[in-house]
């Protein structure tokens, strides 16, 4: 499988570890899986660990995913998602911008502790 999904030990957030290059198709697969687990367990915080998995989608593909595909997949908008990247990996930066502009709460981090702290803060 191209990703692994689990609930954090404290039960406060979902963790998705992506194990190959991120494409719009793969993003759709793990996003739907996270959405299903989120609904089943009422967990509204996501840690998407893409360290070692750069985004290879074009700017246009990222825009289309954020503005069309996520809506078509009926992904929840009331979740908070942290994207954890390798230091120096800026391939996910436009994903942050496009998804925020589409109404989702998403933020890119290169520090795992900071990402988790942001996920665990009160909204």
Secondary structure, DSSP 8 states (H G I E B T S, - for coil): --EEEEE-TTSS-EEEEE-S-B-HHHHHHHHHHHHHHHHHHT--EEEEE-TT--B---HHHHHHIIIIIHHHTT--SS-EEEEE--TT--TTHHHHHHHHHTT-EEEEES-HHHHHHHHHS--
